[in-house]
Amino acid sequence: MGVAVPSGSSLRPTGQTRQVTVSSAAPSAVVATVFTVRVRVGEDLSVAGWPTTDYDVRKPGTGDDPRRVPAGGTYEFVRDGRPFYPGEIVGYLQTVSGTTTFWVDEEGL
């Protein structure tokens, strides 16, 4: 399950955070680096002209269509029952157009 968070809501990362480059060319894997029950993503606030593009999120191992998140919005990958583990792909990101930098924020257990 995942949750799109409206633009302007909890935009600042809060836990263990890193940056990743995301483009429209191919989906980029979001990989957990710590044991966590929640992984948040969003376009980095320092990108020139922020927000720059809508983006799609996909969950691994599902036939679901991607979910479109509006420019400036954040997305939260969550799972009930057990945590994501280090090295596990929690989802995929792909911009609608261009290439930009995203932050990935994990709340360790």
N, CA, C and O atoms as a GROMACS GRO file, in nm:
protein
  436
    1MET      N    1   0.085  -0.117   0.000
    1MET     CA    2   0.000   0.000   0.000
    1MET      C    3   0.089   0.123   0.000
    1MET      O    4   0.197   0.121   0.059
    2GLY      N    5   0.046   0.227  -0.064
    2GLY     CA    6   0.119   0.352  -0.065
    2GLY      C    7   0.022   0.467  -0.052
    2GLY      O    8  -0.098   0.452  -0.073
    3VAL      N    9   0.075   0.580  -0.016
    3VAL     CA   10  -0.008   0.696   0.008
    3VAL      C   11   0.053   0.818  -0.060
    3VAL      O   12   0.170   0.849  -0.038
    4ALA      N   13  -0.025   0.886  -0.143
    4ALA     CA   14   0.021   1.014  -0.199
    4ALA      C   15  -0.011   1.122  -0.097
    4ALA      O   16  -0.124   1.131  -0.048
    5VAL      N   17   0.088   1.203  -0.066
    5VAL     CA   18   0.072   1.309   0.032
    5VAL      C   19   0.056   1.440  -0.044
    5VAL      O   20   0.139   1.470  -0.130
    6PRO      N   21  -0.046   1.519  -0.014
    6PRO     CA   22  -0.068   1.644  -0.087
    6PRO      C   23   0.053   1.737  -0.081
    6PRO      O   24   0.125   1.739   0.019
    7SER      N   25   0.073   1.813  -0.187
    7SER     CA   26   0.179   1.912  -0.192
    7SER      C   27   0.166   2.005  -0.071
    7SER      O   28   0.056   2.049  -0.036
    8GLY      N   29   0.279   2.034  -0.009
    8GLY     CA   30   0.277   2.123   0.108
    8GLY      C   31   0.264   2.049   0.239
    8GLY      O   32   0.274   2.110   0.345
    9SER      N   33   0.241   1.917   0.235
    9SER     CA   34   0.226   1.838   0.357
    9SER      C   35   0.352   1.756   0.380
    9SER      O   36   0.390   1.676   0.295
   10SER      N   37   0.416   1.773   0.494
   10SER     CA   38   0.533   1.695   0.532
   10SER      C   39   0.636   1.688   0.421
   10SER      O   40   0.684   1.580   0.387
   11LEU      N   41   0.670   1.802   0.364
   11LEU     CA   42   0.765   1.801   0.254
   11LEU      C   43   0.909   1.778   0.300
   11LEU      O   44   0.991   1.734   0.221
   12ARG      N   45   0.939   1.807   0.422
   12ARG     CA   46   1.076   1.793   0.470
   12ARG      C   47   1.102   1.649   0.515
   12ARG      O   48   1.024   1.592   0.590
   13PRO      N   49   1.214   1.590   0.468
   13PRO     CA   50   1.250   1.457   0.514
   13PRO      C   51   1.278   1.458   0.664
   13PRO      O   52   1.319   1.560   0.719
   14THR      N   53   1.255   1.344   0.730
   14THR     CA   54   1.268   1.341   0.875
   14THR      C   55   1.361   1.234   0.930
   14THR      O   56   1.408   1.248   1.043
   15GLY      N   57   1.390   1.128   0.857
   15GLY     CA   58   1.471   1.019   0.909
   15GLY      C   59   1.605   1.011   0.840
   15GLY      O   60   1.671   1.112   0.818
   16GLN      N   61   1.646   0.888   0.805
   16GLN     CA   62   1.769   0.866   0.730
   16GLN      C   63   1.740   0.901   0.585
   16GLN      O   64   1.657   0.835   0.521
   17THR      N   65   1.807   1.001   0.532
   17THR     CA   66   1.772   1.055   0.400
   17THR      C   67   1.890   1.048   0.304
   17THR      O   68   2.005   1.069   0.343
   18ARG      N   69   1.860   1.020   0.180
   18ARG     CA   70   1.960   1.023   0.074
   18ARG      C   71   1.895   1.080  -0.051
   18ARG      O   72   1.773   1.096  -0.056
   19GLN      N   73   1.975   1.110  -0.150
   19GLN     CA   74   1.924   1.162  -0.276
   19GLN      C   75   1.945   1.060  -0.387
   19GLN      O   76   2.043   0.986  -0.387
   20VAL      N   77   1.850   1.058  -0.483
   20VAL     CA   78   1.860   0.971  -0.600
   20VAL      C   79   1.820   1.053  -0.722
   20VAL      O   80   1.742   1.148  -0.712
   21THR      N   81   1.874   1.015  -0.837
   21THR     CA   82   1.838   1.079  -0.962
   21THR      C   83   1.729   0.996  -1.028
   21THR      O   84   1.739   0.874  -1.038
   22VAL      N   85   1.624   1.064  -1.073
   22VAL     CA   86   1.509   0.998  -1.135
   22VAL      C   87   1.484   1.064  -1.270
   22VAL      O   88   1.490   1.187  -1.282
   23SER      N   89   1.455   0.982  -1.372
   23SER     CA   90   1.431   1.037  -1.506
   23SER      C   91   1.307   0.974  -1.568
   23SER      O   92   1.245   0.884  -1.512
   24SER      N   93   1.274   1.025  -1.685
   24SER     CA   94   1.160   0.970  -1.759
   24SER      C   95   1.202   0.854  -1.848
   24SER      O   96   1.116   0.787  -1.906
   25ALA      N   97   1.332   0.829  -1.860
   25ALA     CA   98   1.382   0.725  -1.950
   25ALA      C   99   1.344   0.583  -1.905
   25ALA      O  100   1.310   0.499  -1.987
   26ALA      N  101   1.351   0.559  -1.774
   26ALA     CA  102   1.322   0.425  -1.720
   26ALA      C  103   1.292   0.438  -1.571
   26ALA      O  104   1.340   0.531  -1.507
   27PRO      N  105   1.214   0.345  -1.516
   27PRO     CA  106   1.186   0.349  -1.372
   27PRO      C  107   1.315   0.332  -1.290
   27PRO      O  108   1.402   0.252  -1.325
   28SER      N  109   1.326   0.407  -1.181
   28SER     CA  110   1.438   0.398  -1.088
   28SER      C  111   1.392   0.325  -0.963
   28SER      O  112   1.291   0.361  -0.903
   29ALA      N  113   1.466   0.222  -0.923
   29ALA     CA  114   1.431   0.145  -0.803
   29ALA      C  115   1.458   0.226  -0.678
   29ALA      O  116   1.560   0.294  -0.666
   30VAL      N  117   1.365   0.218  -0.583
   30VAL     CA  118   1.384   0.274  -0.449
   30VAL      C  119   1.416   0.155  -0.360
   30VAL      O  120   1.333   0.066  -0.341
   31VAL      N  121   1.537   0.153  -0.305
   31VAL     CA  122   1.585   0.038  -0.229
   31VAL      C  123   1.603   0.078  -0.083
   31VAL      O  124   1.668   0.178  -0.053
   32ALA      N  125   1.547  -0.001   0.007
   32ALA     CA  126   1.562   0.024   0.150
   32ALA      C  127   1.708   0.002   0.189
   32ALA      O  128   1.773  -0.090   0.140
   33THR      N  129   1.759   0.088   0.278
   33THR     CA  130   1.896   0.072   0.328
   33THR      C  131   1.898   0.035   0.476
   33THR      O  132   2.002  -0.003   0.530
   34VAL      N  133   1.782   0.046   0.542
   34VAL     CA  134   1.767   0.008   0.683
   34VAL      C  135   1.636  -0.068   0.698
   34VAL      O  136   1.550  -0.064   0.609
   35PHE      N  137   1.619  -0.137   0.811
   35PHE     CA  138   1.489  -0.197   0.840
   35PHE      C  139   1.392  -0.083   0.867
   35PHE      O  140   1.418   0.002   0.952
   36THR      N  141   1.281  -0.080   0.795
   36THR     CA  142   1.188   0.032   0.805
   36THR      C  143   1.047  -0.012   0.767
   36THR      O  144   1.030  -0.107   0.690
   37VAL      N  145   0.949   0.056   0.820
   37VAL     CA  146   0.809   0.028   0.784
   37VAL      C  147   0.755   0.135   0.691
   37VAL      O  148   0.642   0.123   0.642
   38ARG      N  149   0.835   0.240   0.666
   38ARG     CA  150   0.786   0.354   0.588
   38ARG      C  151   0.903   0.416   0.512
   38ARG      O  152   1.009   0.442   0.569
   39VAL      N  153   0.881   0.439   0.382
   39VAL     CA  154   0.980   0.508   0.299
   39VAL      C  155   0.908   0.620   0.226
   39VAL      O  156   0.813   0.595   0.152
   40ARG      N  157   0.953   0.744   0.248
   40ARG     CA  158   0.891   0.860   0.183
   40ARG      C  159   0.982   0.910   0.071
   40ARG      O  160   1.105   0.903   0.082
   41VAL      N  161   0.921   0.961  -0.036
   41VAL     CA  162   0.998   1.015  -0.147
   41VAL      C  163   0.935   1.145  -0.194
   41VAL      O  164   0.815   1.168  -0.177
   42GLY      N  165   1.017   1.229  -0.254
   42GLY     CA  166   0.968   1.353  -0.313
   42GLY      C  167   1.081   1.423  -0.385
   42GLY      O  168   1.198   1.395  -0.360
   43GLU      N  169   1.046   1.513  -0.475
   43GLU     CA  170   1.149   1.587  -0.546
   43GLU      C  171   1.222   1.677  -0.447
   43GLU      O  172   1.161   1.742  -0.363
   44ASP      N  173   1.355   1.680  -0.458
   44ASP     CA  174   1.436   1.758  -0.366
   44ASP      C  175   1.400   1.906  -0.375
   44ASP      O  176   1.390   1.963  -0.484
   45LEU      N  177   1.382   1.968  -0.259
   45LEU     CA  178   1.341   2.108  -0.252
   45LEU      C  179   1.446   2.204  -0.307
   45LEU      O  180   1.415   2.319  -0.337
   46SER      N  181   1.571   2.158  -0.321
   46SER     CA  182   1.677   2.246  -0.370
   46SER      C  183   1.687   2.247  -0.522
   46SER      O  184   1.769   2.321  -0.578
   47VAL      N  185   1.607   2.168  -0.591
   47VAL     CA  186   1.610   2.164  -0.737
   47VAL      C  187   1.562   2.299  -0.792
   47VAL      O  188   1.460   2.352  -0.748
   48ALA      N  189   1.637   2.354  -0.888
   48ALA     CA  190   1.601   2.483  -0.948
   48ALA      C  191   1.464   2.474  -1.011
   48ALA      O  192   1.435   2.382  -1.087
   49GLY      N  193   1.378   2.571  -0.979
   49GLY     CA  194   1.243   2.574  -1.035
   49GLY      C  195   1.146   2.478  -0.970
   49GLY      O  196   1.038   2.452  -1.023
   50TRP      N  197   1.185   2.422  -0.851
   50TRP     CA  198   1.099   2.325  -0.782
   50TRP      C  199   0.959   2.381  -0.766
   50TRP      O  200   0.944   2.500  -0.738
   51PRO      N  201   0.857   2.300  -0.782
   51PRO     CA  202   0.857   2.162  -0.833
   51PRO      C  203   0.862   2.162  -0.986
   51PRO      O  204   0.811   2.253  -1.051
   52THR      N  205   0.926   2.058  -1.041
   52THR     CA  206   0.949   2.060  -1.185
   52THR      C  207   0.863   1.964  -1.266
   52THR      O  208   0.834   1.991  -1.382
   53THR      N  209   0.822   1.851  -1.208
   53THR     CA  210   0.749   1.752  -1.289
   53THR      C  211   0.664   1.659  -1.204
   53THR      O  212   0.695   1.632  -1.088
   54ASP      N  213   0.555   1.612  -1.263
   54ASP     CA  214   0.479   1.502  -1.203
   54ASP      C  215   0.566   1.377  -1.212
   54ASP      O  216   0.662   1.372  -1.290
   55TYR      N  217   0.531   1.276  -1.131
   55TYR     CA  218   0.605   1.150  -1.140
   55TYR      C  219   0.513   1.032  -1.111
   55TYR      O  220   0.408   1.047  -1.048
   56ASP      N  221   0.556   0.916  -1.158
   56ASP     CA  222   0.481   0.793  -1.137
   56ASP      C  223   0.552   0.706  -1.035
   56ASP      O  224   0.675   0.702  -1.032
   57VAL      N  225   0.473   0.637  -0.951
   57VAL     CA  226   0.528   0.540  -0.856
   57VAL      C  227   0.467   0.404  -0.888
   57VAL      O  228   0.351   0.393  -0.927
   58ARG      N  229   0.548   0.302  -0.869
   58ARG     CA  230   0.503   0.164  -0.890
   58ARG      C  231   0.549   0.081  -0.771
   58ARG      O  232   0.656   0.106  -0.714
   59LYS      N  233   0.468  -0.017  -0.736
   59LYS     CA  234   0.507  -0.111  -0.632
   59LYS      C  235   0.563  -0.235  -0.701
   59LYS      O  236   0.510  -0.276  -0.804
   60PRO      N  237   0.670  -0.296  -0.646
   60PRO     CA  238   0.727  -0.415  -0.709
   60PRO      C  239   0.636  -0.536  -0.695
   60PRO      O  240   0.559  -0.548  -0.600
   61GLY      N  241   0.645  -0.625  -0.792
   61GLY     CA  242   0.572  -0.751  -0.783
   61GLY      C  243   0.423  -0.739  -0.801
   61GLY      O  244   0.350  -0.832  -0.766
   62THR      N  245   0.375  -0.630  -0.854
   62THR     CA  246   0.232  -0.616  -0.878
   62THR      C  247   0.208  -0.579  -1.023
   62THR      O  248   0.296  -0.521  -1.088
   63GLY      N  249   0.094  -0.611  -1.072
   63GLY     CA  250   0.057  -0.573  -1.208
   63GLY      C  251  -0.015  -0.440  -1.210
   63GLY      O  252  -0.073  -0.402  -1.311
   64ASP      N  253  -0.010  -0.369  -1.099
   64ASP     CA  254  -0.080  -0.241  -1.089
   64ASP      C  255  -0.024  -0.138  -1.186
   64ASP      O  256   0.096  -0.136  -1.214
   65ASP      N  257  -0.110  -0.054  -1.237
   65ASP     CA  258  -0.067   0.060  -1.316
   65ASP      C  259   0.004   0.157  -1.223
   65ASP      O  260  -0.022   0.158  -1.103
   66PRO      N  261   0.094   0.239  -1.277
   66PRO     CA  262   0.161   0.336  -1.191
   66PRO      C  263   0.062   0.439  -1.137
   66PRO      O  264  -0.041   0.466  -1.197
   67ARG      N  265   0.097   0.494  -1.024
   67ARG     CA  266   0.016   0.600  -0.964
   67ARG      C  267   0.085   0.733  -0.990
   67ARG      O  268   0.203   0.748  -0.959
   68ARG      N  269   0.013   0.828  -1.046
   68ARG     CA  270   0.068   0.961  -1.079
   68ARG      C  271   0.063   1.051  -0.957
   68ARG      O  272  -0.041   1.065  -0.893
   69VAL      N  273   0.177   1.111  -0.924
   69VAL     CA  274   0.187   1.206  -0.814
   69VAL      C  275   0.215   1.343  -0.874
   69VAL      O  276   0.307   1.356  -0.956
   70PRO      N  277   0.139   1.446  -0.837
   70PRO     CA  278   0.161   1.579  -0.895
   70PRO      C  279   0.294   1.639  -0.851
   70PRO      O  280   0.345   1.608  -0.743
   71ALA      N  281   0.348   1.727  -0.935
   71ALA     CA  282   0.472   1.797  -0.902
   71ALA      C  283   0.460   1.861  -0.764
   71ALA      O  284   0.359   1.924  -0.733
   72GLY      N  285   0.562   1.845  -0.683
   72GLY     CA  286   0.562   1.901  -0.548
   72GLY      C  287   0.504   1.808  -0.444
   72GLY      O  288   0.518   1.833  -0.324
   73GLY      N  289   0.438   1.700  -0.487
   73GLY     CA  290   0.380   1.605  -0.393
   73GLY      C  291   0.482   1.503  -0.346
   73GLY      O  292   0.584   1.481  -0.412
   74THR      N  293   0.454   1.442  -0.233
   74THR     CA  294   0.539   1.334  -0.183
   74THR      C  295   0.460   1.204  -0.188
   74THR      O  296   0.338   1.205  -0.201
   75TYR      N  297   0.531   1.093  -0.176
   75TYR     CA  298   0.468   0.962  -0.176
   75TYR      C  299   0.529   0.880  -0.065
   75TYR      O  300   0.648   0.893  -0.035
   76GLU      N  301   0.448   0.796  -0.003
   76GLU     CA  302   0.493   0.715   0.109
   76GLU      C  303   0.468   0.568   0.078
   76GLU      O  304   0.353   0.526   0.062
   77PHE      N  305   0.575   0.490   0.069
   77PHE     CA  306   0.562   0.345   0.056
   77PHE      C  307   0.547   0.289   0.196
   77PHE      O  308   0.634   0.311   0.280
   78VAL      N  309   0.439   0.217   0.222
   78VAL     CA  310   0.418   0.156   0.353
   78VAL      C  311   0.373   0.012   0.334
   78VAL      O  312   0.316  -0.024   0.231
   79ARG      N  313   0.400  -0.068   0.434
   79ARG     CA  314   0.357  -0.208   0.429
   79ARG      C  315   0.314  -0.249   0.569
   79ARG      O  316   0.383  -0.223   0.667
   80ASP      N  317   0.201  -0.313   0.576
   80ASP     CA  318   0.152  -0.364   0.704
   80ASP      C  319   0.209  -0.503   0.728
   80ASP      O  320   0.229  -0.580   0.635
   81GLY      N  321   0.235  -0.534   0.854
   81GLY     CA  322   0.272  -0.669   0.889
   81GLY      C  323   0.419  -0.694   0.909
   81GLY      O  324   0.457  -0.760   1.006
   82ARG      N  325   0.504  -0.644   0.821
   82ARG     CA  326   0.648  -0.665   0.838
   82ARG      C  327   0.723  -0.549   0.775
   82ARG      O  328   0.671  -0.482   0.685
   83PRO      N  329   0.845  -0.525   0.822
   83PRO     CA  330   0.921  -0.411   0.768
   83PRO      C  331   0.984  -0.442   0.632
   83PRO      O  332   0.997  -0.558   0.592
   84PHE      N  333   1.022  -0.336   0.562
   84PHE     CA  334   1.110  -0.351   0.447
   84PHE      C  335   1.248  -0.379   0.506
   84PHE      O  336   1.280  -0.330   0.615
   85TYR      N  337   1.329  -0.457   0.438
   85TYR     CA  338   1.461  -0.489   0.490
   85TYR      C  339   1.568  -0.428   0.400
   85TYR      O  340   1.542  -0.399   0.284
   86PRO      N  341   1.690  -0.409   0.454
   86PRO     CA  342   1.797  -0.350   0.374
   86PRO      C  343   1.820  -0.429   0.245
   86PRO      O  344   1.830  -0.552   0.246
   87GLY      N  345   1.826  -0.357   0.134
   87GLY     CA  346   1.847  -0.420   0.004
   87GLY      C  347   1.718  -0.453  -0.070
   87GLY      O  348   1.723  -0.490  -0.187
   88GLU      N  349   1.604  -0.440  -0.004
   88GLU     CA  350   1.475  -0.471  -0.066
   88GLU      C  351   1.426  -0.354  -0.151
   88GLU      O  352   1.432  -0.239  -0.109
   89ILE      N  353   1.377  -0.385  -0.271
   89ILE     CA  354   1.316  -0.282  -0.355
   89ILE      C  355   1.176  -0.256  -0.301
   89ILE      O  356   1.092  -0.346  -0.296
   90VAL      N  357   1.151  -0.132  -0.261
   90VAL     CA  358   1.020  -0.096  -0.206
   90VAL      C  359   0.927  -0.040  -0.312
   90VAL      O  360   0.805  -0.037  -0.294
   91GLY      N  361   0.985   0.005  -0.423
   91GLY     CA  362   0.904   0.060  -0.531
   91GLY      C  363   0.992   0.121  -0.638
   91GLY      O  364   1.115   0.112  -0.634
   92TYR      N  365   0.927   0.183  -0.735
   92TYR     CA  366   0.996   0.245  -0.847
   92TYR      C  367   0.943   0.386  -0.870
   92TYR      O  368   0.824   0.412  -0.849
   93LEU      N  369   1.031   0.476  -0.914
   93LEU     CA  370   0.994   0.613  -0.948
   93LEU      C  371   1.031   0.640  -1.093
   93LEU      O  372   1.132   0.590  -1.142
   94GLN      N  373   0.949   0.719  -1.160
   94GLN     CA  374   0.979   0.763  -1.296
   94GLN      C  375   0.913   0.898  -1.318
   94GLN      O  376   0.793   0.912  -1.297
   95THR      N  377   0.991   0.996  -1.362
   95THR     CA  378   0.933   1.128  -1.387
   95THR      C  379   0.851   1.124  -1.516
   95THR      O  380   0.874   1.039  -1.602
   96VAL      N  381   0.756   1.214  -1.528
   96VAL     CA  382   0.676   1.226  -1.649
   96VAL      C  383   0.762   1.284  -1.761
   96VAL      O  384   0.749   1.245  -1.877
   97SER      N  385   0.851   1.379  -1.725
   97SER     CA  386   0.942   1.435  -1.824
   97SER      C  387   1.070   1.480  -1.756
   97SER      O  388   1.068   1.526  -1.642
   98GLY      N  389   1.180   1.466  -1.826
   98GLY     CA  390   1.308   1.515  -1.776
   98GLY      C  391   1.370   1.431  -1.667
   98GLY      O  392   1.324   1.320  -1.636
   99THR      N  393   1.475   1.487  -1.608
   99THR     CA  394   1.551   1.422  -1.502
   99THR      C  395   1.561   1.520  -1.386
   99THR      O  396   1.580   1.640  -1.406
  100THR      N  397   1.547   1.469  -1.264
  100THR     CA  398   1.556   1.555  -1.146
  100THR      C  399   1.607   1.474  -1.028
  100THR      O  400   1.626   1.353  -1.038
  101THR      N  401   1.629   1.541  -0.918
  101THR     CA  402   1.678   1.477  -0.795
  101THR      C  403   1.563   1.461  -0.697
  101THR      O  404   1.484   1.553  -0.676
  102PHE      N  405   1.554   1.343  -0.637
  102PHE     CA  406   1.455   1.313  -0.534
  102PHE      C  407   1.526   1.283  -0.404
  102PHE      O  408   1.640   1.237  -0.403
  103TRP      N  409   1.457   1.310  -0.293
  103TRP     CA  410   1.504   1.261  -0.164
  103TRP      C  411   1.427   1.134  -0.131
  103TRP      O  412   1.310   1.118  -0.168
  104VAL      N  413   1.495   1.043  -0.061
  104VAL     CA  414   1.434   0.919  -0.013
  104VAL      C  415   1.459   0.916   0.136
  104VAL      O  416   1.574   0.920   0.180
  105ASP      N  417   1.353   0.910   0.214
  105ASP     CA  418   1.360   0.920   0.359
  105ASP      C  419   1.308   0.790   0.422
  105ASP      O  420   1.195   0.749   0.395
  106GLU      N  421   1.391   0.728   0.505
  106GLU     CA  422   1.353   0.602   0.570
  106GLU      C  423   1.348   0.623   0.722
  106GLU      O  424   1.438   0.684   0.780
  107GLU      N  425   1.243   0.573   0.783
  107GLU     CA  426   1.232   0.575   0.929
  107GLU      C  427   1.279   0.440   0.978
  107GLU      O  428   1.208   0.341   0.965
  108GLY      N  429   1.400   0.435   1.034
  108GLY     CA  430   1.452   0.309   1.085
  108GLY      C  431   1.373   0.260   1.205
  108GLY      O  432   1.307   0.338   1.274
  109LEU      N  433   1.381   0.132   1.229
  109LEU     CA  434   1.309   0.072   1.342
  109LEU      C  435   1.386   0.090   1.470
  109LEU      O  436   1.341   0.047   1.576
   0.00000   0.00000   0.00000
